Amino acid sequence: MLLNLLAVSRKVMDDPGIIVGPIAWILGHVIDFFFNIIYSIGIHANSLGISIILLTIFTRCLMIPLSYKQQKSMFKMQALSPELKKIQEKYKGGMSDPEIQRKMQMETQRLYSENNVSPFSGCLPMLIQLPIFLGLYHVMQNPFKYIDVINQVYTHLSEIVLTSAQTNQSVLELVRHFGELGHIPDGTSIDVNLFNRIINILGPAEVSQLKAAINSVDFNTACATKDSIEFFLGLNLTETVGWTLSPKLIIPILSGFTTFLSSWLMTKKNVPTDPAMKSQQKIMNITMPLMMAWITVSLPGGIGVYWIVSNLFQLCQQFFLNKHFEKMGQEIIVPKEKKHKKA
């Protein structure tokens, strides 16, 4: 029997922990809020995917002030390029001397400090994305724990299966077998809440076995409702994308491509004068998209959708911020005479 990767690799009784747990709780409630709005107006199909898109837009809007500051810092660095080049030219003859290197670094840092520029400002948005990634990972693995409507669907499915298991030996054996897949300890009483977790790890092959054993129109309808919610444009957002050749691979492909576009647009106006830094920037523009494509292959599809929409939002944001700072030009650099007056 071909088992779904998710089914054989997860323990259904695992908790997210004291760090990821609160983040997942917050994100889960935000998604549930958007989901209830969507569901209440009659949009049932693709509702989980639409909720993730709204969550992404919501979080990116909260990060706009930080993104503005980041982009402004990058344009300042670009405007300071002539000054940085002068410093590099000044010390280029003694780069092998540690003392000369230290003086160059101090002068460079002073230039940054006088103009309120941080060369590491671009790292902060990525660091903020990390806890969101971790929290969303748990939400996508356990959507029934955070979204009320999905919990109701899962509960209905569990009630049908456990009721059928009381009189149907085939269903009872499947329940026991699926409990083993979820690493549930022997002797544990499987109730509705626990079987909700078991349903959550079952792949299409296991669900088909239940359908055949139960042979119930009510169960089939509930399964169809579950799929309608969790699928987005034909892709199950709660399942790991995986390396199997399938339409789901469009998620990591788009994830990598939009990451590349975002990196390219962000850095095209900020080309370092230092050849070493320029080379590092090119390497990052290649490795980051590949890394994000690889990461989203190993995660539930919903996280890939989050990252793709986040990149698209950032692309639009960067386009308008680039236009804004291009108009500002040298105004974003504090003139030297003003610095002296402040002093």
BALOBA-1460 file (C-alpha; in Angstrom, 3 decimals):
// residues 343
<rec num="1" residu="m" x="0.000" y="0.000" z="0.000"/>
<rec num="2" residu="l" x="1.366" y="3.405" z="-0.964"/>
<rec num="3" residu="l" x="1.126" y="5.595" z="2.117"/>
<rec num="4" residu="n" x="0.974" y="9.347" z="2.049"/>
<rec num="5" residu="l" x="4.273" y="10.871" z="3.214"/>
<rec num="6" residu="l" x="2.461" y="12.919" z="5.800"/>
<rec num="7" residu="a" x="0.822" y="9.842" z="7.267"/>
<rec num="8" residu="v" x="4.004" y="7.916" z="7.945"/>
<rec num="9" residu="s" x="6.156" y="10.763" z="9.208"/>
<rec num="10" residu="r" x="3.983" y="12.570" z="11.772"/>
<rec num="11" residu="k" x="2.943" y="11.900" z="15.334"/>
<rec num="12" residu="v" x="-0.631" y="13.056" z="15.707"/>
<rec num="13" residu="m" x="-0.211" y="13.741" z="19.440"/>
<rec num="14" residu="d" x="2.701" y="16.170" z="18.972"/>
<rec num="15" residu="d" x="2.233" y="19.742" z="20.254"/>
<rec num="16" residu="p" x="3.763" y="22.860" z="18.636"/>
<rec num="17" residu="g" x="5.718" y="23.824" z="21.757"/>
<rec num="18" residu="i" x="5.947" y="26.970" z="23.873"/>
<rec num="19" residu="i" x="7.503" y="29.086" z="21.098"/>
<rec num="20" residu="v" x="5.645" y="28.042" z="17.957"/>
<rec num="21" residu="g" x="2.394" y="27.409" z="19.848"/>
<rec num="22" residu="p" x="1.497" y="31.059" z="20.603"/>
<rec num="23" residu="i" x="2.461" y="32.149" z="17.057"/>
<rec num="24" residu="a" x="0.300" y="29.383" z="15.567"/>
<rec num="25" residu="w" x="-2.543" y="30.386" z="17.909"/>
<rec num="26" residu="i" x="-2.450" y="34.005" z="16.696"/>
<rec num="27" residu="l" x="-2.170" y="33.093" z="13.003"/>
<rec num="28" residu="g" x="-4.850" y="30.427" z="13.392"/>
<rec num="29" residu="h" x="-7.314" y="32.928" z="14.844"/>
<rec num="30" residu="v" x="-6.569" y="35.448" z="12.092"/>
<rec num="31" residu="i" x="-7.121" y="32.799" z="9.411"/>
<rec num="32" residu="d" x="-10.303" y="31.650" z="11.179"/>
<rec num="33" residu="f" x="-11.554" y="35.260" z="11.170"/>
<rec num="34" residu="f" x="-11.050" y="35.620" z="7.422"/>
<rec num="35" residu="f" x="-12.336" y="32.096" z="6.787"/>
<rec num="36" residu="n" x="-15.615" y="32.770" z="8.635"/>
<rec num="37" residu="i" x="-16.200" y="35.919" z="6.599"/>
<rec num="38" residu="i" x="-15.571" y="34.077" z="3.323"/>
<rec num="39" residu="y" x="-17.657" y="31.075" z="4.309"/>
<rec num="40" residu="s" x="-20.546" y="33.202" z="5.591"/>
<rec num="41" residu="i" x="-20.965" y="34.922" z="2.218"/>
<rec num="42" residu="g" x="-21.239" y="31.556" z="0.461"/>
<rec num="43" residu="i" x="-17.679" y="31.059" z="-0.830"/>
<rec num="44" residu="h" x="-17.032" y="27.469" z="0.252"/>
<rec num="45" residu="a" x="-14.761" y="26.086" z="-2.455"/>
<rec num="46" residu="n" x="-11.113" y="27.232" z="-2.180"/>
<rec num="47" residu="s" x="-11.992" y="28.979" z="1.094"/>
<rec num="48" residu="l" x="-8.789" y="27.923" z="2.894"/>
<rec num="49" residu="g" x="-6.615" y="29.209" z="0.057"/>
<rec num="50" residu="i" x="-8.458" y="32.529" z="-0.066"/>
<rec num="51" residu="s" x="-8.068" y="32.847" z="3.719"/>
<rec num="52" residu="i" x="-4.298" y="32.328" z="3.404"/>
<rec num="53" residu="i" x="-4.146" y="35.024" z="0.722"/>
<rec num="54" residu="l" x="-6.019" y="37.460" z="2.992"/>
<rec num="55" residu="l" x="-3.729" y="36.531" z="5.907"/>
<rec num="56" residu="t" x="-0.698" y="37.254" z="3.711"/>
<rec num="57" residu="i" x="-2.004" y="40.653" z="2.645"/>
<rec num="58" residu="f" x="-2.840" y="41.448" z="6.274"/>
<rec num="59" residu="t" x="0.655" y="40.578" z="7.569"/>
<rec num="60" residu="r" x="2.391" y="42.362" z="4.684"/>
<rec num="61" residu="c" x="0.363" y="45.509" z="5.348"/>
<rec num="62" residu="l" x="1.515" y="45.428" z="8.974"/>
<rec num="63" residu="m" x="5.107" y="45.243" z="7.716"/>
<rec num="64" residu="i" x="4.831" y="48.233" z="5.340"/>
<rec num="65" residu="p" x="6.546" y="50.701" z="7.767"/>
<rec num="66" residu="l" x="9.451" y="48.290" z="8.172"/>
<rec num="67" residu="s" x="9.660" y="47.701" z="4.422"/>
<rec num="68" residu="y" x="9.657" y="51.452" z="3.809"/>
<rec num="69" residu="k" x="12.554" y="51.916" z="6.228"/>
<rec num="70" residu="q" x="14.427" y="49.006" z="4.646"/>
<rec num="71" residu="q" x="14.002" y="50.350" z="1.116"/>
<rec num="72" residu="k" x="14.970" y="53.858" z="2.175"/>
<rec num="73" residu="s" x="18.150" y="52.502" z="3.767"/>
<rec num="74" residu="m" x="19.032" y="50.663" z="0.559"/>
<rec num="75" residu="f" x="18.568" y="53.821" z="-1.538"/>
<rec num="76" residu="k" x="20.738" y="55.713" z="0.916"/>
<rec num="77" residu="m" x="23.461" y="53.105" z="0.477"/>
<rec num="78" residu="q" x="23.198" y="53.533" z="-3.283"/>
<rec num="79" residu="a" x="23.455" y="57.322" z="-2.934"/>
<rec num="80" residu="l" x="26.497" y="56.856" z="-0.686"/>
<rec num="81" residu="s" x="28.276" y="54.661" z="-3.243"/>
<rec num="82" residu="p" x="30.626" y="57.467" z="-4.426"/>
<rec num="83" residu="e" x="31.688" y="58.144" z="-0.825"/>
<rec num="84" residu="l" x="32.198" y="54.449" z="-0.151"/>
<rec num="85" residu="k" x="34.302" y="54.172" z="-3.291"/>
<rec num="86" residu="k" x="36.509" y="57.047" z="-2.101"/>
<rec num="87" residu="i" x="37.097" y="55.259" z="1.208"/>
<rec num="88" residu="q" x="37.983" y="52.027" z="-0.594"/>
<rec num="89" residu="e" x="40.377" y="53.883" z="-2.903"/>
<rec num="90" residu="k" x="41.964" y="55.598" z="0.097"/>
<rec num="91" residu="y" x="42.895" y="52.328" z="1.771"/>
<rec num="92" residu="k" x="43.242" y="49.959" z="-1.175"/>
<rec num="93" residu="g" x="47.043" y="49.889" z="-0.965"/>
<rec num="94" residu="g" x="47.110" y="48.426" z="2.538"/>
<rec num="95" residu="m" x="44.272" y="45.915" z="2.600"/>
<rec num="96" residu="s" x="46.654" y="43.189" z="3.798"/>
<rec num="97" residu="d" x="47.351" y="45.176" z="6.961"/>
<rec num="98" residu="p" x="44.782" y="44.438" z="9.740"/>
<rec num="99" residu="e" x="45.204" y="47.945" z="11.144"/>
<rec num="100" residu="i" x="44.429" y="49.510" z="7.740"/>
<rec num="101" residu="q" x="41.392" y="47.271" z="7.400"/>
<rec num="102" residu="r" x="40.194" y="48.346" z="10.837"/>
<rec num="103" residu="k" x="40.532" y="52.044" z="9.930"/>
<rec num="104" residu="m" x="38.618" y="51.518" z="6.675"/>
<rec num="105" residu="q" x="35.846" y="49.685" z="8.497"/>
<rec num="106" residu="m" x="35.619" y="52.449" z="11.115"/>
<rec num="107" residu="e" x="35.420" y="55.165" z="8.449"/>
<rec num="108" residu="t" x="32.807" y="53.188" z="6.525"/>
<rec num="109" residu="q" x="30.770" y="52.646" z="9.689"/>
<rec num="110" residu="r" x="31.004" y="56.364" z="10.505"/>
<rec num="111" residu="l" x="29.635" y="57.205" z="7.055"/>
<rec num="112" residu="y" x="26.744" y="54.801" z="7.599"/>
<rec num="113" residu="s" x="26.088" y="56.178" z="11.065"/>
<rec num="114" residu="e" x="26.088" y="59.834" z="9.945"/>
<rec num="115" residu="n" x="23.452" y="59.019" z="7.330"/>
<rec num="116" residu="n" x="21.456" y="56.619" z="9.520"/>
<rec num="117" residu="v" x="22.123" y="53.669" z="7.223"/>
<rec num="118" residu="s" x="22.332" y="50.028" z="8.250"/>
<rec num="119" residu="p" x="23.818" y="47.552" z="5.744"/>
<rec num="120" residu="f" x="21.927" y="44.791" z="7.538"/>
<rec num="121" residu="s" x="18.479" y="46.391" z="7.346"/>
<rec num="122" residu="g" x="17.436" y="44.009" z="4.578"/>
<rec num="123" residu="c" x="17.744" y="41.023" z="6.928"/>
<rec num="124" residu="l" x="15.048" y="42.129" z="9.386"/>
<rec num="125" residu="p" x="11.977" y="41.438" z="7.191"/>
<rec num="126" residu="m" x="13.310" y="37.943" z="6.492"/>
<rec num="127" residu="l" x="13.822" y="37.342" z="10.224"/>
<rec num="128" residu="i" x="10.239" y="38.430" z="10.896"/>
<rec num="129" residu="q" x="8.998" y="36.011" z="8.230"/>
<rec num="130" residu="l" x="10.649" y="33.071" z="10.035"/>
<rec num="131" residu="p" x="8.263" y="32.887" z="13.048"/>
<rec num="132" residu="i" x="5.315" y="33.372" z="10.679"/>
<rec num="133" residu="f" x="6.592" y="30.434" z="8.651"/>
<rec num="134" residu="l" x="6.875" y="28.245" z="11.748"/>
<rec num="135" residu="g" x="3.441" y="29.173" z="13.058"/>
<rec num="136" residu="l" x="1.753" y="28.778" z="9.673"/>
<rec num="137" residu="y" x="3.463" y="25.388" z="9.262"/>
<rec num="138" residu="h" x="1.628" y="24.083" z="12.338"/>
<rec num="139" residu="v" x="-1.666" y="25.691" z="11.283"/>
<rec num="140" residu="m" x="-1.490" y="24.071" z="7.846"/>
<rec num="141" residu="q" x="-0.641" y="20.710" z="9.375"/>
<rec num="142" residu="n" x="-3.592" y="20.987" z="11.781"/>
<rec num="143" residu="p" x="-6.229" y="23.273" z="10.236"/>
<rec num="144" residu="f" x="-9.030" y="21.584" z="12.194"/>
<rec num="145" residu="k" x="-7.502" y="22.867" z="15.457"/>
<rec num="146" residu="y" x="-7.793" y="26.515" z="14.441"/>
<rec num="147" residu="i" x="-10.636" y="26.871" z="11.936"/>
<rec num="148" residu="d" x="-14.062" y="26.157" z="13.398"/>
<rec num="149" residu="v" x="-15.773" y="25.123" z="10.150"/>
<rec num="150" residu="i" x="-12.999" y="22.638" z="9.320"/>
<rec num="151" residu="n" x="-13.209" y="21.277" z="12.866"/>
<rec num="152" residu="q" x="-16.940" y="20.685" z="12.379"/>
<rec num="153" residu="v" x="-16.297" y="18.806" z="9.123"/>
<rec num="154" residu="y" x="-13.565" y="16.679" z="10.720"/>
<rec num="155" residu="t" x="-15.770" y="15.955" z="13.738"/>
<rec num="156" residu="h" x="-18.612" y="14.825" z="11.481"/>
<rec num="157" residu="l" x="-16.237" y="12.490" z="9.610"/>
<rec num="158" residu="s" x="-14.853" y="11.081" z="12.872"/>
<rec num="159" residu="e" x="-18.321" y="10.417" z="14.261"/>
<rec num="160" residu="i" x="-19.302" y="8.485" z="11.129"/>
<rec num="161" residu="v" x="-16.102" y="6.387" z="11.196"/>
<rec num="162" residu="l" x="-16.177" y="5.591" z="14.930"/>
<rec num="163" residu="t" x="-19.896" y="4.765" z="14.859"/>
<rec num="164" residu="s" x="-19.327" y="2.461" z="11.884"/>
<rec num="165" residu="a" x="-16.342" y="0.825" z="13.645"/>
<rec num="166" residu="q" x="-18.678" y="-0.439" z="16.378"/>
<rec num="167" residu="t" x="-20.423" y="-2.781" z="13.931"/>
<rec num="168" residu="n" x="-18.020" y="-3.052" z="10.979"/>
<rec num="169" residu="q" x="-14.863" y="-5.106" z="11.598"/>
<rec num="170" residu="s" x="-13.141" y="-3.759" z="8.457"/>
<rec num="171" residu="v" x="-13.589" y="-0.179" z="9.626"/>
<rec num="172" residu="l" x="-12.382" y="-1.098" z="13.119"/>
<rec num="173" residu="e" x="-9.188" y="-2.610" z="11.700"/>
<rec num="174" residu="l" x="-8.594" y="0.502" z="9.609"/>
<rec num="175" residu="v" x="-9.039" y="2.702" z="12.692"/>
<rec num="176" residu="r" x="-6.442" y="0.646" z="14.559"/>
<rec num="177" residu="h" x="-4.064" y="0.699" z="11.596"/>
<rec num="178" residu="f" x="-4.365" y="4.464" z="11.144"/>
<rec num="179" residu="g" x="-3.745" y="4.866" z="14.871"/>
<rec num="180" residu="e" x="-0.437" y="3.033" z="14.390"/>
<rec num="181" residu="l" x="0.438" y="5.373" z="11.505"/>
<rec num="182" residu="g" x="-0.087" y="8.296" z="13.867"/>
<rec num="183" residu="h" x="2.160" y="6.668" z="16.499"/>
<rec num="184" residu="i" x="-0.667" y="6.544" z="19.026"/>
<rec num="185" residu="p" x="0.419" y="4.441" z="22.062"/>
<rec num="186" residu="d" x="-1.156" y="1.001" z="22.378"/>
<rec num="187" residu="g" x="-4.221" y="0.935" z="24.610"/>
<rec num="188" residu="t" x="-5.143" y="4.587" z="23.967"/>
<rec num="189" residu="s" x="-8.882" y="5.095" z="23.650"/>
<rec num="190" residu="i" x="-9.562" y="6.721" z="20.295"/>
<rec num="191" residu="d" x="-12.357" y="9.278" z="20.644"/>
<rec num="192" residu="v" x="-13.656" y="11.871" z="18.190"/>
<rec num="193" residu="n" x="-11.035" y="14.499" z="19.093"/>
<rec num="194" residu="l" x="-8.175" y="12.059" z="18.625"/>
<rec num="195" residu="f" x="-9.559" y="10.654" z="15.391"/>
<rec num="196" residu="n" x="-9.787" y="14.222" z="14.054"/>
<rec num="197" residu="r" x="-5.993" y="14.224" z="14.254"/>
<rec num="198" residu="i" x="-5.825" y="10.852" z="12.540"/>
<rec num="199" residu="i" x="-8.031" y="12.012" z="9.655"/>
<rec num="200" residu="n" x="-5.730" y="14.990" z="9.292"/>
<rec num="201" residu="i" x="-2.738" y="12.777" z="8.366"/>
<rec num="202" residu="l" x="-4.525" y="10.429" z="5.981"/>
<rec num="203" residu="g" x="-3.733" y="10.616" z="2.286"/>
<rec num="204" residu="p" x="-6.076" y="9.881" z="-0.634"/>
<rec num="205" residu="a" x="-5.304" y="6.136" z="-0.570"/>
<rec num="206" residu="e" x="-6.266" y="5.794" z="3.106"/>
<rec num="207" residu="v" x="-9.433" y="7.874" z="2.687"/>
<rec num="208" residu="s" x="-10.435" y="5.691" z="-0.265"/>
<rec num="209" residu="q" x="-10.100" y="2.626" z="1.961"/>
<rec num="210" residu="l" x="-12.457" y="4.189" z="4.497"/>
<rec num="211" residu="k" x="-14.947" y="5.093" z="1.777"/>
<rec num="212" residu="a" x="-14.960" y="1.518" z="0.500"/>
<rec num="213" residu="a" x="-15.334" y="0.027" z="3.987"/>
<rec num="214" residu="i" x="-18.060" y="2.398" z="5.204"/>
<rec num="215" residu="n" x="-19.909" y="2.748" z="1.867"/>
<rec num="216" residu="s" x="-21.925" y="5.732" z="3.104"/>
<rec num="217" residu="v" x="-23.263" y="8.629" z="1.070"/>
<rec num="218" residu="d" x="-23.052" y="10.824" z="4.170"/>
<rec num="219" residu="f" x="-19.341" y="9.999" z="4.607"/>
<rec num="220" residu="n" x="-18.591" y="10.609" z="0.926"/>
<rec num="221" residu="t" x="-20.379" y="13.972" z="1.069"/>
<rec num="222" residu="a" x="-18.415" y="15.008" z="4.167"/>
<rec num="223" residu="c" x="-15.152" y="14.021" z="2.436"/>
<rec num="224" residu="a" x="-16.130" y="16.107" z="-0.583"/>
<rec num="225" residu="t" x="-16.830" y="19.078" z="1.704"/>
<rec num="226" residu="k" x="-13.417" y="18.665" z="3.335"/>
<rec num="227" residu="d" x="-11.679" y="18.559" z="-0.058"/>
<rec num="228" residu="s" x="-13.623" y="21.562" z="-1.317"/>
<rec num="229" residu="i" x="-12.369" y="23.608" z="1.628"/>
<rec num="230" residu="e" x="-8.750" y="22.416" z="1.726"/>
<rec num="231" residu="f" x="-8.095" y="22.366" z="-2.022"/>
<rec num="232" residu="f" x="-7.091" y="25.557" z="-3.835"/>
<rec num="233" residu="l" x="-7.031" y="25.551" z="-7.625"/>
<rec num="234" residu="g" x="-6.911" y="21.751" z="-7.534"/>
<rec num="235" residu="l" x="-4.076" y="21.513" z="-4.958"/>
<rec num="236" residu="n" x="-4.466" y="20.297" z="-1.366"/>
<rec num="237" residu="l" x="-2.947" y="23.022" z="0.814"/>
<rec num="238" residu="t" x="-2.683" y="20.839" z="3.937"/>
<rec num="239" residu="e" x="-0.527" y="18.155" z="2.293"/>
<rec num="240" residu="t" x="3.237" y="18.282" z="1.852"/>
<rec num="241" residu="v" x="4.076" y="19.189" z="-1.753"/>
<rec num="242" residu="g" x="6.729" y="16.446" z="-2.048"/>
<rec num="243" residu="w" x="9.030" y="15.518" z="-4.915"/>
<rec num="244" residu="t" x="6.525" y="13.445" z="-6.877"/>
<rec num="245" residu="l" x="5.942" y="14.731" z="-10.396"/>
<rec num="246" residu="s" x="2.505" y="16.315" z="-10.048"/>
<rec num="247" residu="p" x="0.694" y="19.658" z="-10.473"/>
<rec num="248" residu="k" x="1.663" y="20.491" z="-6.865"/>
<rec num="249" residu="l" x="5.202" y="21.238" z="-8.053"/>
<rec num="250" residu="i" x="3.887" y="24.501" z="-9.482"/>
<rec num="251" residu="i" x="3.976" y="25.811" z="-5.884"/>
<rec num="252" residu="p" x="7.778" y="25.525" z="-5.353"/>
<rec num="253" residu="i" x="8.403" y="26.660" z="-8.942"/>
<rec num="254" residu="l" x="6.384" y="29.849" z="-8.422"/>
<rec num="255" residu="s" x="7.877" y="30.250" z="-4.961"/>
<rec num="256" residu="g" x="11.408" y="30.238" z="-6.383"/>
<rec num="257" residu="f" x="10.525" y="32.422" z="-9.388"/>
<rec num="258" residu="t" x="8.751" y="35.132" z="-7.365"/>
<rec num="259" residu="t" x="11.615" y="35.121" z="-4.839"/>
<rec num="260" residu="f" x="14.042" y="35.749" z="-7.709"/>
<rec num="261" residu="l" x="11.932" y="38.609" z="-9.087"/>
<rec num="262" residu="s" x="11.641" y="40.179" z="-5.641"/>
<rec num="263" residu="s" x="15.407" y="39.944" z="-5.015"/>
<rec num="264" residu="w" x="16.188" y="41.308" z="-8.470"/>
<rec num="265" residu="l" x="13.882" y="44.300" z="-8.120"/>
<rec num="266" residu="m" x="15.178" y="45.058" z="-4.624"/>
<rec num="267" residu="t" x="18.871" y="44.968" z="-5.577"/>
<rec num="268" residu="k" x="18.882" y="46.372" z="-9.123"/>
<rec num="269" residu="k" x="18.990" y="49.923" z="-7.726"/>
<rec num="270" residu="n" x="21.570" y="49.020" z="-5.098"/>
<rec num="271" residu="v" x="24.585" y="47.574" z="-6.906"/>
<rec num="272" residu="p" x="27.610" y="47.466" z="-4.529"/>
<rec num="273" residu="t" x="30.796" y="49.184" z="-5.632"/>
<rec num="274" residu="d" x="32.909" y="46.554" z="-3.915"/>
<rec num="275" residu="p" x="33.498" y="43.643" z="-6.359"/>
<rec num="276" residu="a" x="33.387" y="41.098" z="-3.506"/>
<rec num="277" residu="m" x="30.026" y="42.396" z="-2.251"/>
<rec num="278" residu="k" x="28.745" y="42.548" z="-5.826"/>
<rec num="279" residu="s" x="29.667" y="38.892" z="-6.296"/>
<rec num="280" residu="q" x="27.987" y="37.958" z="-3.000"/>
<rec num="281" residu="q" x="24.830" y="39.779" z="-4.071"/>
<rec num="282" residu="k" x="24.690" y="37.804" z="-7.327"/>
<rec num="283" residu="i" x="25.163" y="34.545" z="-5.443"/>
<rec num="284" residu="m" x="22.362" y="35.437" z="-3.022"/>
<rec num="285" residu="n" x="20.032" y="36.334" z="-5.899"/>
<rec num="286" residu="i" x="20.521" y="32.799" z="-7.216"/>
<rec num="287" residu="t" x="20.720" y="30.748" z="-4.027"/>
<rec num="288" residu="m" x="17.728" y="32.343" z="-2.240"/>
<rec num="289" residu="p" x="15.164" y="31.409" z="-4.927"/>
<rec num="290" residu="l" x="16.564" y="27.872" z="-5.113"/>
<rec num="291" residu="m" x="16.493" y="27.549" z="-1.335"/>
<rec num="292" residu="m" x="12.890" y="28.782" z="-1.091"/>
<rec num="293" residu="a" x="11.817" y="26.389" z="-3.843"/>
<rec num="294" residu="w" x="13.450" y="23.509" z="-1.973"/>
<rec num="295" residu="i" x="11.903" y="24.554" z="1.361"/>
<rec num="296" residu="t" x="8.367" y="24.820" z="-0.039"/>
<rec num="297" residu="v" x="8.683" y="21.341" z="-1.563"/>
<rec num="298" residu="s" x="9.093" y="19.999" z="1.977"/>
<rec num="299" residu="l" x="6.168" y="21.919" z="3.502"/>
<rec num="300" residu="p" x="2.356" y="21.932" z="3.200"/>
<rec num="301" residu="g" x="1.154" y="23.675" z="0.052"/>
<rec num="302" residu="g" x="-0.530" y="26.439" z="2.041"/>
<rec num="303" residu="i" x="2.842" y="27.791" z="3.136"/>
<rec num="304" residu="g" x="3.957" y="27.936" z="-0.485"/>
<rec num="305" residu="v" x="0.833" y="29.938" z="-1.343"/>
<rec num="306" residu="y" x="1.638" y="32.303" z="1.527"/>
<rec num="307" residu="w" x="5.190" y="32.823" z="0.256"/>
<rec num="308" residu="i" x="4.129" y="33.338" z="-3.374"/>
<rec num="309" residu="v" x="1.481" y="35.928" z="-2.465"/>
<rec num="310" residu="s" x="3.930" y="37.589" z="-0.066"/>
<rec num="311" residu="n" x="6.473" y="37.917" z="-2.877"/>
<rec num="312" residu="l" x="3.860" y="39.324" z="-5.276"/>
<rec num="313" residu="f" x="2.824" y="41.872" z="-2.648"/>
<rec num="314" residu="q" x="6.461" y="42.805" z="-2.124"/>
<rec num="315" residu="l" x="7.028" y="43.176" z="-5.865"/>
<rec num="316" residu="c" x="4.201" y="45.709" z="-6.115"/>
<rec num="317" residu="q" x="5.382" y="47.473" z="-2.979"/>
<rec num="318" residu="q" x="8.978" y="47.683" z="-4.201"/>
<rec num="319" residu="f" x="7.891" y="49.035" z="-7.570"/>
<rec num="320" residu="f" x="6.075" y="51.981" z="-5.990"/>
<rec num="321" residu="l" x="8.756" y="52.551" z="-3.338"/>
<rec num="322" residu="n" x="11.431" y="52.586" z="-6.033"/>
<rec num="323" residu="k" x="9.483" y="55.270" z="-7.900"/>
<rec num="324" residu="h" x="9.029" y="57.209" z="-4.660"/>
<rec num="325" residu="f" x="12.716" y="57.184" z="-3.689"/>
<rec num="326" residu="e" x="13.837" y="57.904" z="-7.246"/>
<rec num="327" residu="k" x="11.843" y="61.145" z="-7.041"/>
<rec num="328" residu="m" x="13.407" y="61.968" z="-3.675"/>
<rec num="329" residu="g" x="16.902" y="61.386" z="-5.082"/>
<rec num="330" residu="q" x="19.659" y="62.991" z="-3.018"/>
<rec num="331" residu="e" x="17.096" y="64.376" z="-0.531"/>
<rec num="332" residu="i" x="17.288" y="61.122" z="1.411"/>
<rec num="333" residu="i" x="20.928" y="61.913" z="2.272"/>
<rec num="334" residu="v" x="21.466" y="64.442" z="5.058"/>
<rec num="335" residu="p" x="23.572" y="67.304" z="3.643"/>
<rec num="336" residu="k" x="26.912" y="67.835" z="5.398"/>
<rec num="337" residu="e" x="26.097" y="71.434" z="6.330"/>
<rec num="338" residu="k" x="23.001" y="70.249" z="8.223"/>
<rec num="339" residu="k" x="25.087" y="67.745" z="10.119"/>
<rec num="340" residu="h" x="27.465" y="70.500" z="11.221"/>
<rec num="341" residu="k" x="24.577" y="72.726" z="12.351"/>
<rec num="342" residu="k" x="23.146" y="69.875" z="14.443"/>
<rec num="343" residu="a" x="26.559" y="69.387" z="15.999"/>
